[in-house]
Protein backbone atom coordinates (compact mmCIF):
# COMPACT_ATOMS: atom_id res chain seq x y z
CA UNK A 1 0.00 0.00 0.00
CA UNK A 2 1.22 3.50 -0.78
CA UNK A 3 2.86 5.44 2.07
CA UNK A 4 1.18 8.61 0.77
CA UNK A 5 -2.60 8.45 0.39
CA UNK A 6 -4.43 10.61 -2.13
CA UNK A 7 -4.47 14.32 -1.32
CA UNK A 8 -7.65 15.52 0.30
CA UNK A 9 -9.72 17.94 -1.73
CA UNK A 10 -9.96 20.10 1.34
CA UNK A 11 -7.56 23.02 1.15
CA UNK A 12 -4.77 22.61 3.67
CA UNK A 13 -2.61 25.64 3.07
CA UNK A 14 -1.53 26.89 6.45
CA UNK A 15 -1.44 30.08 8.38
CA UNK A 16 0.83 30.52 11.39
CA UNK A 17 0.71 27.10 13.00
CA UNK A 18 3.12 26.10 15.74
CA UNK A 19 5.79 23.84 14.30
CA UNK A 20 6.33 22.36 17.73
CA UNK A 21 2.82 20.90 17.74
CA UNK A 22 3.30 19.43 14.30
CA UNK A 23 6.66 18.00 15.23
CA UNK A 24 5.03 16.28 18.17
CA UNK A 25 2.66 14.51 15.78
CA UNK A 26 -0.42 16.60 16.57
CA UNK A 27 -2.88 17.22 13.77
CA UNK A 28 -4.42 20.54 12.91
CA UNK A 29 -6.34 22.08 10.07
CA UNK A 30 -5.10 25.42 8.76
CA UNK A 31 -7.40 28.19 7.55
CA UNK A 32 -8.40 27.84 3.91
CA UNK A 33 -7.34 30.42 1.36
CA UNK A 34 -10.14 31.83 -0.72
CA UNK A 35 -10.22 31.05 -4.42
CA UNK A 36 -12.29 34.11 -5.31
CA UNK A 37 -10.07 37.12 -4.84
CA UNK A 38 -12.82 39.70 -5.37
CA UNK A 39 -12.22 43.42 -5.81
CA UNK A 40 -9.24 45.09 -4.22
CA UNK A 41 -10.02 46.33 -0.70
CA UNK A 42 -10.43 50.08 -0.51
CA UNK A 43 -7.68 52.21 0.90
CA UNK A 44 -8.36 53.87 4.21
CA UNK A 45 -8.61 57.69 4.26
CA UNK A 46 -5.13 59.14 3.84
CA UNK A 47 -3.62 55.85 2.68
CA UNK A 48 -1.55 56.27 -0.50
CA UNK A 49 0.48 54.15 -2.88
CA UNK A 50 4.14 53.46 -2.18
CA UNK A 51 4.99 53.29 -5.90
CA UNK A 52 7.82 55.67 -6.68
CA UNK A 53 8.37 56.61 -3.03
CA UNK A 54 12.11 56.85 -2.25
CA UNK A 55 13.75 55.80 0.95
CA UNK A 56 14.67 58.64 3.25
CA UNK A 57 18.43 59.26 3.18
CA UNK A 58 20.41 57.33 5.81
CA UNK A 59 24.01 58.16 6.60
CA UNK A 60 24.37 54.64 8.02
CA UNK A 61 21.85 51.82 7.67
CA UNK A 62 21.31 50.12 11.01
CA UNK A 63 20.03 46.57 10.54
CA UNK A 64 18.25 44.28 12.98
CA UNK A 65 17.97 40.57 12.17
CA UNK A 66 15.07 38.35 13.25
CA UNK A 67 15.84 34.65 12.80
CA UNK A 68 19.39 33.30 13.01
CA UNK A 69 19.09 29.78 11.65
CA UNK A 70 20.87 28.70 8.48
CA UNK A 71 19.68 31.61 6.37
CA UNK A 72 19.71 34.45 8.87
CA UNK A 73 22.87 33.25 10.53
CA UNK A 74 24.67 33.31 7.20
CA UNK A 75 23.32 36.66 6.01
CA UNK A 76 24.14 38.56 9.22
CA UNK A 77 27.85 38.69 8.39
CA UNK A 78 27.34 39.97 4.85
CA UNK A 79 24.99 42.74 6.05
CA UNK A 80 27.87 43.97 8.18
CA UNK A 81 30.25 43.79 5.19
CA UNK A 82 28.26 46.30 3.12
CA UNK A 83 29.80 49.80 3.26
CA UNK A 84 27.76 52.09 5.47
CA UNK A 85 25.81 49.27 7.11
CA UNK A 86 25.99 48.02 10.69
CA UNK A 87 24.09 45.28 12.51
CA UNK A 88 22.77 46.80 15.72
CA UNK A 89 20.56 43.98 17.03
CA UNK A 90 20.07 40.25 16.51
CA UNK A 91 17.17 38.10 17.63
CA UNK A 92 16.25 34.43 17.70
CA UNK A 93 13.87 32.49 19.92
CA UNK A 94 16.97 30.45 20.80
CA UNK A 95 19.11 32.90 22.74
CA UNK A 96 22.31 30.94 22.05
CA UNK A 97 21.97 31.73 18.36
CA UNK A 98 21.80 35.45 19.05
CA UNK A 99 24.89 35.16 21.24
CA UNK A 100 26.74 33.17 18.57
CA UNK A 101 25.87 35.72 15.86
CA UNK A 102 27.05 38.57 18.07
CA UNK A 103 30.30 36.70 18.81
CA UNK A 104 30.97 36.18 15.10
CA UNK A 105 30.43 39.86 14.33
CA UNK A 106 32.83 40.87 17.10
CA UNK A 107 35.42 38.38 15.80
CA UNK A 108 35.35 40.25 12.48
CA UNK A 109 35.94 43.59 14.17
CA UNK A 110 32.31 44.72 14.13
CA UNK A 111 30.56 46.38 17.10
CA UNK A 112 28.69 43.91 19.26
CA UNK A 113 24.96 44.03 18.49
CA UNK A 114 22.29 43.88 21.16
CA UNK A 115 21.05 40.32 21.70
CA UNK A 116 17.42 39.23 22.04
CA UNK A 117 16.02 35.74 22.48
CA UNK A 118 14.58 33.17 24.79
CA UNK A 119 10.91 33.82 24.04
CA UNK A 120 8.50 34.11 21.12
CA UNK A 121 8.04 37.84 21.75
CA UNK A 122 11.73 38.69 21.91
CA UNK A 123 11.51 40.35 18.49
CA UNK A 124 8.83 42.74 19.81
CA UNK A 125 11.15 43.82 22.60
CA UNK A 126 13.92 44.36 20.06
CA UNK A 127 11.70 46.55 17.89
CA UNK A 128 11.33 49.02 20.78
CA UNK A 129 14.93 50.11 20.21
CA UNK A 130 15.63 53.46 18.56
CA UNK A 131 18.76 52.41 16.63
CA UNK A 132 17.13 50.32 13.87
CA UNK A 133 16.42 51.48 10.30
CA UNK A 134 15.90 48.15 8.53
CA UNK A 135 14.62 44.80 9.79
CA UNK A 136 15.71 41.64 8.00
CA UNK A 137 13.37 38.68 8.62
CA UNK A 138 14.71 35.13 8.15
CA UNK A 139 12.41 33.06 10.36
CA UNK A 140 10.38 30.02 9.15
CA UNK A 141 7.72 30.85 6.56
CA UNK A 142 4.76 30.80 8.93
CA UNK A 143 6.20 33.75 10.89
CA UNK A 144 7.17 36.05 8.01
CA UNK A 145 3.89 37.94 7.94
CA UNK A 146 3.86 38.55 11.69
CA UNK A 147 7.47 39.70 11.83
CA UNK A 148 7.37 41.79 8.65
CA UNK A 149 4.16 43.54 9.69
CA UNK A 150 5.56 44.25 13.15
CA UNK A 151 8.64 45.83 11.59
CA UNK A 152 6.48 48.19 9.50
CA UNK A 153 4.30 49.12 12.47
CA UNK A 154 7.43 49.94 14.47
CA UNK A 155 8.36 52.50 11.82
CA UNK A 156 11.10 50.46 10.12
CA UNK A 157 11.58 49.26 6.58
CA UNK A 158 11.61 45.47 6.16
CA UNK A 159 13.39 42.95 3.96
CA UNK A 160 11.60 39.60 4.33
CA UNK A 161 12.74 36.19 3.12
CA UNK A 162 10.53 34.14 0.79
CA UNK A 163 7.54 34.20 0.98
CA UNK A 164 6.56 37.44 2.71
CA UNK A 165 3.24 35.78 3.63
CA UNK A 166 1.33 32.59 2.81
CA UNK A 167 -2.28 33.85 2.66
CA UNK A 168 -3.98 36.42 0.42
CA UNK A 169 -5.42 38.38 3.33
CA UNK A 170 -1.92 38.62 4.79
CA UNK A 171 -0.49 39.85 1.50
CA UNK A 172 -3.16 42.54 1.24
CA UNK A 173 -2.53 43.54 4.85
CA UNK A 174 1.19 43.95 4.21
CA UNK A 175 0.42 46.16 1.21
CA UNK A 176 -1.97 48.27 3.27
CA UNK A 177 0.35 48.42 6.27
CA UNK A 178 3.23 49.57 4.05
CA UNK A 179 1.02 52.27 2.57
CA UNK A 180 -0.24 53.46 5.95
CA UNK A 181 3.14 53.49 7.69
CA UNK A 182 4.98 54.89 4.62
CA UNK A 183 7.61 52.23 5.08
CA UNK A 184 8.84 49.82 2.43
CA UNK A 185 8.56 46.04 2.67
CA UNK A 186 10.35 44.03 0.03
CA UNK A 187 10.92 40.38 -0.71
CA UNK A 188 14.53 39.25 -0.27
CA UNK A 189 14.45 37.73 -3.76
CA UNK A 190 18.15 37.16 -4.29
CA UNK A 191 17.60 35.35 -7.59
CA UNK A 192 16.27 38.58 -9.09
CA UNK A 193 19.83 39.83 -8.62
CA UNK A 194 21.46 36.78 -10.22
CA UNK A 195 23.99 37.68 -12.91
CA UNK A 196 22.33 35.73 -15.71
CA UNK A 197 18.88 36.87 -14.61
CA UNK A 198 19.84 40.55 -14.71
CA UNK A 199 21.54 40.16 -18.09
CA UNK A 200 18.40 38.45 -19.40
CA UNK A 201 16.33 41.33 -18.06
CA UNK A 202 18.47 43.91 -19.86
CA UNK A 203 18.33 41.87 -23.08
CA UNK A 204 14.54 41.79 -22.86
CA UNK A 205 14.39 45.56 -22.40
CA UNK A 206 16.76 46.05 -25.34
CA UNK A 207 14.40 44.07 -27.59
CA UNK A 208 16.86 41.24 -28.21
CA UNK A 209 14.08 38.63 -27.91
CA UNK A 210 11.59 40.67 -29.95
CA UNK A 211 8.11 40.67 -28.46
CA UNK A 212 8.22 38.57 -25.28
CA UNK A 213 5.58 35.82 -25.40
CA UNK A 214 6.44 33.40 -22.61
CA UNK A 215 8.79 32.50 -19.81
CA UNK A 216 9.59 29.50 -17.66
CA UNK A 217 11.16 29.60 -14.21
CA UNK A 218 11.45 27.19 -11.34
CA UNK A 219 12.93 26.12 -8.06
CA UNK A 220 14.04 22.54 -8.68
CA UNK A 221 16.30 21.61 -5.80
CA UNK A 222 16.75 18.17 -4.27
CA UNK A 223 16.39 19.02 -0.58
CA UNK A 224 15.49 15.53 0.65
CA UNK A 225 18.64 15.00 2.73
CA UNK A 226 18.30 18.43 4.35
CA UNK A 227 14.56 18.06 4.88
CA UNK A 228 15.14 14.92 6.92
CA UNK A 229 18.14 16.33 8.78
CA UNK A 230 17.58 16.72 12.52
CA UNK A 231 19.65 19.91 12.62
CA UNK A 232 19.36 21.83 9.34
CA UNK A 233 15.74 23.06 9.51
CA UNK A 234 14.94 23.74 13.14
CA UNK A 235 12.09 21.52 14.38
CA UNK A 236 11.82 20.18 10.82
CA UNK A 237 9.71 23.22 9.95
CA UNK A 238 10.22 23.03 6.20
CA UNK A 239 9.47 19.31 5.89
CA UNK A 240 6.31 19.78 7.93
CA UNK A 241 4.86 22.12 5.32
CA UNK A 242 4.69 19.06 3.06
CA UNK A 243 2.38 17.40 5.60
CA UNK A 244 -0.20 20.16 5.72
CA UNK A 245 -0.13 22.08 2.44
CA UNK A 246 -1.00 21.24 -1.14
CA UNK A 247 0.53 24.18 -2.94
CA UNK A 248 3.54 25.57 -4.75
CA UNK A 249 5.37 26.41 -1.55
CA UNK A 250 8.34 28.32 -2.92
CA UNK A 251 7.97 29.35 -6.58
CA UNK A 252 9.36 32.88 -6.32
CA UNK A 253 12.98 32.11 -7.29
CA UNK A 254 11.83 31.08 -10.75
CA UNK A 255 8.81 33.36 -11.08
CA UNK A 256 10.31 36.69 -10.00
CA UNK A 257 13.07 37.05 -12.64
CA UNK A 258 10.63 36.15 -15.44
CA UNK A 259 8.04 38.58 -14.09
CA UNK A 260 10.66 41.33 -13.95
CA UNK A 261 11.70 40.69 -17.56
CA UNK A 262 8.03 40.97 -18.56
CA UNK A 263 7.62 44.24 -16.63
CA UNK A 264 4.93 42.82 -14.37
CA UNK A 265 3.43 45.74 -12.39
CA UNK A 266 5.30 48.04 -14.80
CA UNK A 267 3.23 47.78 -17.96
CA UNK A 268 1.74 44.30 -17.59
CA UNK A 269 0.22 42.28 -14.78
CA UNK A 270 -0.47 38.67 -13.90
CA UNK A 271 -4.19 37.96 -14.19
CA UNK A 272 -4.91 34.24 -13.69
CA UNK A 273 -3.16 31.19 -12.27
CA UNK A 274 -3.94 27.51 -12.61
CA UNK A 275 -1.93 24.80 -10.89
CA UNK A 276 -1.23 21.10 -11.32
CA UNK A 277 0.56 18.72 -8.98
CA UNK A 278 2.09 15.29 -9.35
CA UNK A 279 1.56 12.60 -6.73
CA UNK A 280 3.53 13.02 -3.49
CA UNK A 281 6.02 10.17 -3.79
CA UNK A 282 9.53 11.53 -3.29
CA UNK A 283 9.71 12.20 0.45
CA UNK A 284 8.03 8.94 1.47
CA UNK A 285 10.28 6.96 -0.86
CA UNK A 286 13.41 8.66 0.47
CA UNK A 287 12.28 8.00 4.04
CA UNK A 288 11.66 4.33 3.23
CA UNK A 289 15.17 3.88 1.91
CA UNK A 290 17.21 6.14 4.20
CA UNK A 291 15.51 7.01 7.50
CA UNK A 292 15.49 4.76 10.60
CA UNK A 293 12.08 3.55 11.76
CA UNK A 294 12.39 5.31 15.11
CA UNK A 295 12.75 8.72 13.45
CA UNK A 296 9.88 11.19 14.18
CA UNK A 297 9.19 11.58 10.47
CA UNK A 298 7.54 8.16 10.39
CA UNK A 299 4.52 9.73 12.11
CA UNK A 300 4.07 12.06 9.13
CA UNK A 301 2.04 11.76 5.91
CA UNK A 302 3.23 13.81 2.97
CA UNK A 303 0.45 15.34 0.90
CA UNK A 304 2.10 17.98 -1.26
CA UNK A 305 2.86 16.99 -4.83
CA UNK A 306 6.51 16.51 -5.75
CA UNK A 307 6.26 18.80 -8.79
CA UNK A 308 3.76 21.65 -8.57
CA UNK A 309 3.40 23.72 -11.73
CA UNK A 310 1.70 27.10 -11.98
CA UNK A 311 0.55 28.36 -15.37
CA UNK A 312 0.12 32.12 -15.18
CA UNK A 313 -1.42 34.39 -17.79
CA UNK A 314 -0.87 38.13 -18.05
CA UNK A 315 -2.97 41.06 -19.18
CA UNK A 316 -0.89 41.36 -22.37
CA UNK A 317 -1.40 37.71 -23.29
CA UNK A 318 1.92 36.33 -22.10
CA UNK A 319 2.31 33.01 -20.29
CA UNK A 320 4.61 32.18 -17.38
CA UNK A 321 5.24 28.62 -16.22
CA UNK A 322 6.59 28.41 -12.65
CA UNK A 323 7.64 25.07 -11.14
CA UNK A 324 8.53 23.89 -7.65
CA UNK A 325 10.09 20.54 -6.73
CA UNK A 326 12.29 19.84 -3.71
CA UNK A 327 11.32 16.17 -3.29
CA UNK A 328 12.84 14.49 -6.36
CA UNK A 329 16.36 13.33 -7.23
CA UNK A 330 17.67 15.83 -9.79
CA UNK A 331 20.44 18.40 -10.31
CA UNK A 332 19.67 21.95 -9.20
CA UNK A 333 17.90 24.25 -11.67
CA UNK A 334 15.97 27.50 -11.73
CA UNK A 335 15.20 26.94 -15.45
CA UNK A 336 15.25 30.70 -16.17
CA UNK A 337 13.92 30.70 -19.74
CA UNK A 338 12.57 33.66 -21.69
CA UNK A 339 11.24 33.52 -25.26
CA UNK A 340 9.89 35.95 -27.81
CA UNK A 341 9.30 36.55 -31.48
CA UNK A 342 13.02 36.75 -32.27
CA UNK A 343 14.63 34.19 -30.00
CA UNK A 344 15.07 32.47 -26.68
CA UNK A 345 17.46 32.09 -23.73
CA UNK A 346 17.59 28.94 -21.60
CA UNK A 347 19.58 28.80 -18.38
CA UNK A 348 20.76 25.63 -16.59
CA UNK A 349 20.88 23.99 -19.99
CA UNK A 350 24.34 22.54 -20.44
CA UNK A 351 28.05 22.47 -19.71
CA UNK A 352 28.90 25.98 -21.00
CA UNK A 353 30.67 28.16 -18.39
CA UNK A 354 27.60 30.37 -18.00
CA UNK A 355 25.23 27.38 -17.88
CA UNK A 356 23.02 29.15 -20.41
CA UNK A 357 22.38 28.98 -24.14
CA UNK A 358 20.65 31.24 -26.66
CA UNK A 359 19.18 31.20 -30.13
CA UNK A 360 18.53 34.67 -31.52
CA UNK A 361 17.64 36.03 -34.93
CA UNK A 362 19.26 37.45 -37.00
CA UNK A 363 22.50 36.45 -35.22
CA UNK A 364 21.87 32.71 -35.35
CA UNK A 365 20.59 30.19 -37.87
CA UNK A 366 20.64 26.48 -38.53
CA UNK A 367 18.59 25.47 -35.50
CA UNK A 368 21.75 25.31 -33.35
CA UNK A 369 22.07 26.61 -29.81
CA UNK A 370 24.86 29.12 -29.06
CA UNK A 371 26.67 29.93 -25.82
CA UNK A 372 25.25 32.79 -23.75
CA UNK A 373 28.69 34.09 -22.73
CA UNK A 374 29.08 36.97 -25.21
CA UNK A 375 25.55 38.23 -24.51
CA UNK A 376 26.11 37.90 -20.80
CA UNK A 377 29.14 40.17 -21.06
CA UNK A 378 27.45 42.68 -23.36
CA UNK A 379 24.36 42.98 -21.17
CA UNK A 380 26.03 42.50 -17.79
CA UNK A 381 24.17 44.61 -15.22
CA UNK A 382 26.05 47.55 -13.74
CA UNK A 383 25.61 46.14 -10.23
CA UNK A 384 27.69 43.10 -11.11
CA UNK A 385 30.30 45.22 -12.86
CA UNK A 386 30.58 47.38 -9.76
CA UNK A 387 30.40 44.88 -6.89
CA UNK A 388 30.93 41.49 -8.49
CA UNK A 389 34.29 40.89 -6.80
CA UNK A 390 32.93 41.90 -3.40
CA UNK A 391 29.87 39.72 -3.99
CA UNK A 392 32.02 36.67 -4.61
CA UNK A 393 33.92 37.27 -1.37
CA UNK A 394 31.04 38.22 0.92
CA UNK A 395 27.86 36.47 -0.16
CA UNK A 396 26.43 33.05 -0.81
CA UNK A 397 24.61 31.69 -3.86
CA UNK A 398 27.27 32.87 -6.28
CA UNK A 399 27.31 36.37 -4.83
CA UNK A 400 23.72 37.35 -5.53
CA UNK A 401 22.94 37.49 -1.79
CA UNK A 402 25.51 40.24 -1.33
CA UNK A 403 24.37 42.11 -4.45
CA UNK A 404 20.85 42.23 -2.98
CA UNK A 405 22.20 43.45 0.36
CA UNK A 406 24.59 45.99 -1.17
CA UNK A 407 21.85 47.38 -3.40
CA UNK A 408 19.35 47.64 -0.52
CA UNK A 409 21.83 49.57 1.61
CA UNK A 410 22.81 51.78 -1.32
CA UNK A 411 19.17 52.60 -2.06
CA UNK A 412 18.61 53.59 1.57
CA UNK A 413 21.81 55.59 1.93
CA UNK A 414 21.25 57.46 -1.36
CA UNK A 415 17.52 57.97 -0.82
CA UNK A 416 16.41 56.11 -3.97
CA UNK A 417 13.26 54.21 -4.93
CA UNK A 418 13.52 50.45 -4.24
CA UNK A 419 13.99 48.05 -7.18
CA UNK A 420 11.48 45.61 -5.66
CA UNK A 421 8.50 47.03 -3.79
CA UNK A 422 5.65 45.68 -1.69
CA UNK A 423 3.46 45.25 -4.80
CA UNK A 424 6.04 43.08 -6.55
CA UNK A 425 6.54 41.12 -3.34
CA UNK A 426 2.81 40.48 -2.90
CA UNK A 427 2.24 39.54 -6.55
CA UNK A 428 5.13 37.07 -6.67
CA UNK A 429 4.21 35.48 -3.34
CA UNK A 430 0.50 35.25 -4.22
CA UNK A 431 1.37 32.12 -6.20
CA UNK A 432 1.58 30.25 -2.88
CA UNK A 433 -2.06 30.64 -1.74
CA UNK A 434 -3.42 30.85 -5.29
CA UNK A 435 -1.82 27.54 -6.28
CA UNK A 436 -3.48 26.00 -3.23
CA UNK A 437 -6.81 27.51 -4.27
CA UNK A 438 -6.48 26.24 -7.84
CA UNK A 439 -5.47 22.74 -6.76
CA UNK A 440 -8.43 22.62 -4.38
CA UNK A 441 -10.64 23.34 -7.41
CA UNK A 442 -9.11 20.57 -9.55
CA UNK A 443 -6.73 22.93 -11.31
CA UNK A 444 -9.26 25.50 -12.44
CA UNK A 445 -7.90 29.03 -12.90
CA UNK A 446 -8.15 31.59 -10.11
CA UNK A 447 -7.81 35.34 -10.40
CA UNK A 448 -4.62 37.05 -9.30
CA UNK A 449 -5.28 40.26 -7.36
CA UNK A 450 -3.99 43.56 -8.64
CA UNK A 451 -2.08 44.68 -5.58
CA UNK A 452 -1.21 47.99 -7.29
CA UNK A 453 -4.93 48.89 -7.47
CA UNK A 454 -4.74 49.89 -11.12
CA UNK A 455 -1.24 51.38 -11.24
CA UNK A 456 0.26 48.34 -12.99
CA UNK A 457 -0.11 49.79 -16.50
CA UNK A 458 2.30 52.70 -15.97
CA UNK A 459 5.90 52.16 -17.03
CA UNK A 460 8.40 52.73 -14.26
CA UNK A 461 11.93 51.66 -13.32
CA UNK A 462 12.64 48.42 -11.51
CA UNK A 463 15.56 46.04 -11.39
CA UNK A 464 16.92 47.39 -14.70
CA UNK A 465 18.19 50.50 -12.93
CA UNK A 466 20.55 53.32 -13.91
CA UNK A 467 24.11 53.14 -12.54
CA UNK A 468 24.62 54.95 -9.25
CA UNK A 469 27.36 54.98 -6.64
CA UNK A 470 27.34 53.97 -3.01
CA UNK A 471 27.60 57.21 -1.00
CA UNK A 472 31.01 57.55 0.65
CA UNK A 473 31.30 56.34 4.23
CA UNK A 474 32.29 59.15 6.56
C-alpha positions, 0 to 999 in steps of 0.5 A, spaced: 500 500 500 502 507 498 505 510 504 502 517 501 494 516 500 491 521 495 491 528 497 484 531 500 480 535 496 480 540 502 484 546 502 490 545 507 494 551 506 496 553 512 497 560 516 501 561 522 501 554 526 506 552 531 511 547 528 512 544 535 505 541 535 506 538 528 513 535 530 510 532 536 505 529 531 499 533 533 494 534 527 491 541 525 487 544 520 489 550 517 485 556 515 483 555 507 485 560 502 479 563 498 479 562 491 475 568 489 479 574 490 474 579 489 475 586 488 481 590 491 479 592 498 479 600 498 484 604 501 483 607 508 482 615 508 489 618 507 492 611 505 496 612 499 500 608 494 508 606 495 509 606 488 515 611 486 516 613 493 524 613 495 527 611 501 529 617 506 536 618 506 540 614 511 548 616 513 548 609 516 543 603 515 542 600 522 540 593 521 536 588 525 535 581 524 530 576 526 531 569 525 538 566 526 538 559 523 541 557 516 539 563 512 539 568 517 545 566 521 549 566 514 546 573 512 548 577 518 555 577 516 554 579 509 549 585 512 555 587 516 560 587 510 556 592 506 559 599 506 555 604 510 551 598 514 551 596 521 548 590 525 545 593 531 541 587 534 540 580 533 534 576 535 532 568 535 527 564 539 533 560 541 538 565 545 544 561 544 543 563 536 543 570 538 549 570 542 553 566 537 551 571 531 554 577 536 560 573 537 561 572 530 560 579 528 565 581 534 570 576 531 570 580 524 571 587 528 564 589 528 561 592 534 557 587 538 549 588 536 544 587 542 542 580 543 534 578 544 532 571 544 529 566 549 521 567 548 517 568 542 516 575 543 523 577 543 523 580 536 517 585 539 522 587 545 527 588 540 523 593 535 522 598 541 529 600 540 531 606 537 537 604 533 534 600 527 532 602 520 531 596 517 529 589 519 531 583 516 526 577 517 529 570 516 524 566 520 520 560 518 515 561 513 509 561 517 512 567 521 514 572 516 507 575 515 507 577 523 514 579 523 514 583 517 508 587 519 511 588 526 517 591 523 512 596 518 508 598 524 514 599 528 516 605 523 522 600 520 523 598 513 523 590 512 526 585 507 523 579 508 525 572 506 521 568 501 515 568 501 513 574 505 506 571 507 502 565 505 495 567 505 492 572 500 489 576 506 496 577 509 499 579 502 493 585 502 494 587 509 502 587 508 500 592 502 496 596 506 500 596 512 506 599 508 502 604 505 499 606 511 506 606 515 509 609 509 515 604 510 517 599 504 517 592 505 520 588 500 521 580 498 529 578 499 528 575 492 536 574 491 535 570 484 532 577 481 539 579 482 542 573 479 547 575 474 544 571 468 537 573 470 539 581 470 543 580 463 536 576 461 532 582 463 536 587 460 536 583 453 529 583 454 528 591 455 533 592 449 528 588 444 533 582 443 528 577 444 523 581 440 516 581 443 516 577 449 511 571 449 512 566 454 517 565 460 519 559 464 522 559 471 522 554 477 525 552 483 528 545 482 532 543 488 533 536 491 532 538 498 530 531 501 537 529 505 536 536 508 529 536 509 530 529 513 536 532 517 535 533 525 539 539 525 538 543 518 531 546 519 529 547 526 524 543 528 523 540 521 519 546 519 520 546 512 518 538 511 512 539 515 509 544 510 509 538 506 504 534 511 499 540 511 499 544 504 497 542 497 501 548 494 507 551 490 510 552 496 516 556 494 515 558 486 518 565 487 525 564 485 523 562 478 517 566 477 520 573 480 526 574 474 521 572 469 516 577 471 521 582 472 523 581 464 516 581 462 515 588 466 509 585 471 506 591 475 510 596 470 506 595 464 503 588 464 500 584 470 499 577 472 491 575 471 490 568 472 493 562 475 492 555 474 496 549 478 497 542 477 501 537 482 504 530 481 503 525 486 507 526 493 512 520 492 519 523 493 519 524 500 516 517 502 520 513 498 526 517 500 524 515 508 523 508 506 530 507 503 534 512 508 531 514 514 530 509 521 524 507 523 524 510 530 525 517 526 519 522 528 518 523 520 515 516 520 509 519 524 508 524 518 504 523 511 506 527 505 500 530 501 504 535 497 505 533 490 513 533 488 512 537 482 507 543 482 506 547 476 503 554 476 501 556 469 500 564 469 497 568 464 498 576 463 494 582 461 498 582 455 497 575 453 503 572 455 504 566 459 509 564 465 510 557 467 513 556 474 515 550 477 517 547 484 520 541 486 524 539 492 522 532 493 525 528 487 532 526 485 535 531 480 540 536 479 539 543 481 535 548 476 531 554 476 530 553 469 530 561 467 527 561 460 525 567 456 522 567 449 519 571 444 518 573 437 526 573 435 529 568 440 530 564 446 534 564 452 535 557 456 539 557 463 541 551 466 541 547 460 548 545 459 556 544 460 557 551 458 561 556 463 555 560 464 550 554 464 546 558 459 544 557 451 541 562 446 538 562 439 537 569 436 535 572 430 538 574 426 545 572 429 543 565 429 541 560 424 541 552 422 537 550 429 543 550 433 544 553 440 549 558 441 553 559 448 550 565 452 557 568 454 558 573 449 551 576 450 552 575 458 558 580 457 554 585 453 548 585 457 552 585 464 548 589 469 552 595 472 551 592 479 555 586 477 560 590 474 561 594 480 560 589 486 561 582 483 568 581 486 565 583 493 559 579 492 564 573 490 567 574 497 562 576 501 555 572 499 552 566 498 549 563 492 554 565 487 554 572 490 547 574 488 545 574 496 551 580 497 548 584 491 541 584 494 544 586 500 549 591 497 543 594 493 538 595 498 543 599 503 545 603 497 538 605 495 537 607 503 543 611 503 542 614 497 535 615 498 532 612 492 526 608 490 527 600 491 527 596 485 522 591 488 516 594 492 511 591 496 506 590 490 512 586 486 513 582 493 505 580 494 504 579 486 510 574 486 508 570 493 500 570 491 502 564 487 503 560 494 495 561 496 493 561 489 496 555 487 493 551 493 486 555 491 487 552 484 489 545 486 483 545 491 478 546 485 481 541 480 486 545 477 481 550 475 484 558 474 483 563 479 484 570 479 490 574 481 489 580 485 492 587 482 495 589 488 497 595 485 490 597 485 490 599 477 497 602 477 500 596 474 499 599 467 504 605 468 511 604 465 516 605 471 523 603 473 525 596 476 531 592 477 533 594 470 536 600 474 541 606 472 548 606 474 549 609 481 554 609 486 554 607 493 555 614 498 562 615 501 562 612 508 564 618 513 
